Amino acid sequence: MKTPGAVLLLLWSGLVVVAAESGGLQDEATGAAPTQLTCQPDIHTVLREMSALMAEQRVELRYTKTQMEAMETRLRASEKTVEEQRAVIKELKGKQEEQAAAVRAVGGSVNLAGSQVEKLRREREERKVSFSASLVASGDETFGPFTVSTPLVFRNTFVNIGSAYNPNTGVFTAPVRGVYHFVFFLFGNGHASTPTGASLYKNDKHMVIAYSHQTGQYVKPSNGASLLLEVGDVVYLKLWPNAWVRDNENLHTTFSGHLLFTM
């Protein structure tokens, strides 16, 4: 693309040529008229070319200016687009942070719910307390009489959910605070001087007794009670002083208990 500087240089060169030719006309007295007739058309031609060139330069300049304005418009549009994109990115980051916070909150809730579920599961397992046992598993045995109360150990367990009953000691230990129900059934020979009887104890306190005395045949006393127990309270049976109990493969003499509800 031609520049205005080149146009000025060309104009200056034409003027120099015109001046030189004018000087030559003054020095040459003869033949002046033909020379002028020859040079004048050349000067007009140069001027016309220069005018055309300058007009072309103006057109190109306007075109260039239009292009620059279009580029500036596109640049401003691009800058606006970049700003809008930055705003969108900022908004997305904010939403992402909110979602992350929500996920963390949900995670905490899930952890809390998980701990609550575990607690409920443990409590439910603790509520599953039940046992039942007989004095013997086989054979035929009579226990007593003894001059003092003696603990009875029911070694043959039918069920022992929660493992609160110890078949080695005959003692039930409360795993949770609540109301428990206990029953016991005795079997014994009738005898003139020896009754059949046993009593239910809570810790060291006598609660209820099952007792029967007749001179012949068999006796089958029984009893039961519901007791409020604290964690660690113990319940067991003691043979009544100078009394006896009997059991055989028919499993007459039994001791059972279970949790009714927690408190």
C-alpha positions as CSV (number, residue, x, y, z in Angstrom):
1,M,0.0,0.0,0.0
2,K,1.4,3.5,-1.0
3,T,1.9,6.1,1.7
4,P,1.4,9.9,1.8
5,G,5.2,10.2,2.2
6,A,5.7,8.6,-1.2
7,V,3.2,10.9,-2.7
8,L,5.0,14.0,-1.4
9,L,8.3,12.7,-2.7
10,L,6.9,12.1,-6.1
11,L,5.3,15.6,-6.1
12,W,8.6,17.2,-5.1
13,S,10.4,15.3,-7.8
14,G,7.9,16.6,-10.4
15,L,8.4,20.1,-9.2
16,V,12.2,19.8,-9.6
17,V,11.8,18.6,-13.1
18,V,9.5,21.4,-13.9
19,A,12.0,24.0,-12.4
20,A,14.9,22.5,-14.4
21,E,13.0,22.5,-17.6
22,S,11.9,26.1,-16.9
23,G,15.6,27.2,-16.5
24,G,16.5,25.5,-19.7
25,L,13.8,27.4,-21.5
26,Q,15.3,30.7,-20.3
27,D,18.8,29.8,-21.5
28,E,17.7,28.7,-24.9
29,A,16.3,31.6,-26.7
30,T,15.8,29.7,-29.9
31,G,13.3,27.0,-30.2
32,A,11.5,28.0,-27.0
33,A,8.0,27.6,-28.3
34,P,8.4,24.0,-29.4
35,T,10.0,23.0,-26.0
36,Q,7.1,24.6,-24.0
37,L,4.6,22.8,-26.1
38,T,6.5,19.5,-25.4
39,C,6.9,20.1,-21.5
40,Q,3.5,21.4,-20.6
41,P,1.6,18.3,-21.5
42,D,4.1,16.3,-19.4
43,I,3.5,18.5,-16.3
44,H,-0.2,18.2,-16.6
45,T,0.1,14.4,-16.9
46,V,2.2,14.2,-13.8
47,L,-0.2,16.4,-11.9
48,R,-3.2,14.3,-13.0
49,E,-1.3,11.1,-11.9
50,M,-0.5,12.7,-8.6
51,S,-4.2,13.7,-8.1
52,A,-5.3,10.2,-9.0
53,L,-2.7,8.8,-6.6
54,M,-3.8,11.0,-3.8
55,A,-7.4,10.2,-4.4
56,E,-6.5,6.5,-4.3
57,Q,-4.5,7.1,-1.0
58,R,-7.6,8.8,0.5
59,V,-9.8,5.8,-0.4
60,E,-7.2,3.4,1.0
61,L,-6.9,5.6,4.1
62,R,-10.7,5.6,4.6
63,Y,-10.7,1.8,4.0
64,T,-7.9,1.4,6.5
65,K,-9.7,3.6,9.0
66,T,-12.9,1.5,8.5
67,Q,-11.0,-1.7,9.1
68,M,-9.4,-0.3,12.3
69,E,-12.8,0.8,13.6
70,A,-14.1,-2.6,12.9
71,M,-11.2,-4.2,14.7
72,E,-11.7,-1.9,17.6
73,T,-15.4,-2.9,17.7
74,R,-14.5,-6.5,17.6
75,L,-11.9,-6.0,20.3
76,R,-14.4,-4.2,22.5
77,A,-16.8,-7.0,21.9
78,S,-14.1,-9.6,22.8
79,E,-13.3,-7.7,25.9
80,K,-17.0,-7.6,26.8
81,T,-17.2,-11.4,26.1
82,V,-14.1,-12.0,28.3
83,E,-15.7,-10.0,31.1
84,E,-19.0,-11.9,30.7
85,Q,-17.1,-15.2,30.8
86,R,-15.2,-14.1,33.9
87,A,-18.6,-13.3,35.5
88,V,-19.9,-16.7,34.5
89,I,-16.8,-18.4,35.8
90,K,-17.1,-16.5,39.1
91,E,-20.8,-17.5,39.4
92,L,-20.0,-21.1,38.6
93,K,-17.2,-21.1,41.3
94,G,-19.7,-19.7,43.8
95,K,-22.2,-22.4,42.9
96,Q,-19.5,-25.0,43.1
97,E,-18.5,-23.8,46.6
98,E,-22.1,-23.9,47.7
99,Q,-22.5,-27.4,46.3
100,A,-19.3,-28.5,48.1
101,A,-20.6,-27.0,51.3
102,A,-23.9,-28.8,50.8
103,V,-22.0,-32.1,50.2
104,R,-20.0,-31.6,53.3
105,A,-23.1,-30.9,55.3
106,V,-24.8,-34.0,53.8
107,G,-21.7,-36.0,54.6
108,G,-21.9,-34.8,58.2
109,S,-25.5,-35.6,58.3
110,V,-24.8,-39.1,56.9
111,N,-22.1,-39.6,59.5
112,L,-24.5,-38.4,62.3
113,A,-27.2,-40.7,60.9
114,G,-24.8,-43.6,60.8
115,S,-23.8,-43.1,64.5
116,Q,-27.5,-42.8,65.4
117,V,-28.3,-46.0,63.5
118,E,-25.4,-47.7,65.3
119,K,-26.6,-46.5,68.6
120,L,-30.2,-47.7,67.9
121,R,-28.7,-51.1,66.8
122,R,-26.8,-51.4,70.0
123,E,-29.9,-50.5,72.0
124,R,-31.9,-53.0,70.1
125,E,-29.4,-55.7,70.7
126,E,-29.3,-54.8,74.4
127,R,-33.1,-55.2,74.5
128,K,-32.7,-58.8,73.3
129,V,-32.3,-60.5,76.7
130,S,-33.7,-63.9,77.5
131,F,-32.6,-67.1,79.1
132,S,-34.0,-70.4,80.3
133,A,-32.2,-73.3,81.9
134,S,-32.8,-76.6,83.7
135,L,-31.0,-77.9,86.7
136,V,-29.6,-81.0,84.9
137,A,-29.4,-82.1,81.3
138,S,-29.7,-85.8,81.9
139,G,-29.7,-88.3,84.7
140,D,-31.6,-88.0,88.0
141,E,-30.2,-85.8,90.7
142,T,-31.5,-84.4,94.0
143,F,-29.9,-81.3,95.6
144,G,-30.1,-80.8,99.3
145,P,-31.1,-80.6,102.0
146,F,-28.6,-78.2,103.5
147,T,-28.8,-76.3,106.8
148,V,-28.3,-72.9,105.1
149,S,-29.6,-71.3,101.9
150,T,-27.5,-72.5,99.0
151,P,-27.4,-71.1,95.5
152,L,-28.8,-73.3,92.7
153,V,-26.9,-73.6,89.5
154,F,-29.0,-74.3,86.4
155,R,-26.3,-75.7,84.1
156,N,-28.4,-76.9,81.1
157,T,-29.3,-73.7,79.1
158,F,-32.1,-73.8,76.5
159,V,-31.5,-70.3,75.4
160,N,-29.3,-67.5,76.6
161,I,-29.8,-64.5,74.3
162,G,-27.6,-61.6,75.4
163,S,-25.4,-63.9,77.5
164,A,-26.7,-62.3,80.7
165,Y,-27.1,-65.6,82.5
166,N,-24.0,-67.5,83.6
167,P,-24.6,-71.3,83.6
168,N,-21.4,-71.8,85.7
169,T,-22.7,-69.7,88.7
170,G,-26.5,-69.7,88.1
171,V,-26.5,-65.9,88.3
172,F,-28.3,-63.5,85.9
173,T,-26.7,-60.0,85.6
174,A,-28.8,-57.2,84.1
175,P,-27.1,-55.6,81.1
176,V,-29.5,-52.6,80.9
177,R,-31.8,-50.8,83.2
178,G,-35.3,-52.1,82.8
179,V,-38.1,-54.4,84.0
180,Y,-37.4,-58.1,83.9
181,H,-39.7,-61.1,84.5
182,F,-38.5,-64.3,86.2
183,V,-40.2,-67.6,86.8
184,F,-38.9,-70.8,88.3
185,F,-40.5,-74.3,88.6
186,L,-39.4,-76.9,91.2
187,F,-39.8,-80.6,91.5
188,G,-39.3,-82.7,94.6
189,N,-40.2,-85.9,96.4
190,G,-42.8,-85.7,99.1
191,H,-41.3,-86.4,102.5
192,A,-42.5,-86.1,106.1
193,S,-39.5,-83.9,107.3
194,T,-38.1,-82.5,104.0
195,P,-39.9,-79.9,102.0
196,T,-39.2,-78.7,98.5
197,G,-38.5,-75.0,98.2
198,A,-36.3,-72.3,96.8
199,S,-36.3,-68.5,96.9
200,L,-35.6,-65.8,94.3
201,Y,-33.0,-63.2,95.2
202,K,-32.2,-59.8,93.8
203,N,-28.7,-58.9,94.8
204,D,-28.7,-60.0,98.5
205,K,-32.5,-59.4,99.0
206,H,-35.0,-62.3,99.1
207,M,-37.9,-61.5,96.8
208,V,-40.3,-64.5,96.5
209,I,-40.4,-68.2,97.4
210,A,-41.8,-71.4,95.9
211,Y,-42.4,-73.9,98.6
212,S,-44.3,-77.2,99.1
213,H,-44.3,-79.8,101.8
214,Q,-46.2,-83.1,101.8
215,T,-45.4,-86.5,103.1
216,G,-45.7,-88.5,99.8
217,Q,-45.8,-88.5,96.1
218,Y,-44.3,-85.5,94.3
219,V,-44.5,-81.8,94.8
220,K,-44.1,-79.1,92.1
221,P,-44.1,-75.6,93.6
222,S,-43.4,-72.6,91.4
223,N,-43.4,-68.8,91.5
224,G,-42.3,-65.7,89.5
225,A,-41.9,-62.0,89.7
226,S,-41.2,-58.9,87.6
227,L,-38.3,-56.8,88.9
228,L,-36.9,-53.4,88.1
229,L,-33.2,-53.9,87.7
230,E,-30.3,-51.5,87.3
231,V,-27.3,-52.3,85.2
232,G,-25.2,-54.8,87.1
233,D,-28.0,-56.1,89.4
234,V,-28.0,-59.8,89.9
235,V,-30.8,-62.3,90.2
236,Y,-30.5,-66.0,91.2
237,L,-32.2,-68.8,93.2
238,K,-31.3,-70.2,96.6
239,L,-32.4,-73.6,97.9
240,W,-34.4,-73.1,101.1
241,P,-32.7,-74.2,104.3
242,N,-33.3,-77.9,105.0
243,A,-35.2,-78.3,101.8
244,W,-34.4,-80.2,98.6
245,V,-35.1,-80.2,94.8
246,R,-34.9,-82.9,92.2
247,D,-34.5,-83.0,88.5
248,N,-34.1,-85.7,85.8
249,E,-34.1,-86.2,82.1
250,N,-37.7,-84.8,82.0
251,L,-36.3,-81.4,83.1
252,H,-38.8,-80.5,85.8
253,T,-36.8,-77.9,87.6
254,T,-36.2,-74.8,85.6
255,F,-35.2,-71.1,85.9
256,S,-36.1,-68.5,83.2
257,G,-36.1,-64.8,82.8
258,H,-36.3,-62.1,80.1
259,L,-36.3,-58.3,79.6
260,L,-39.8,-56.8,79.3
261,F,-38.7,-53.3,78.5
262,T,-36.0,-50.8,79.2
263,M,-36.4,-47.8,81.5
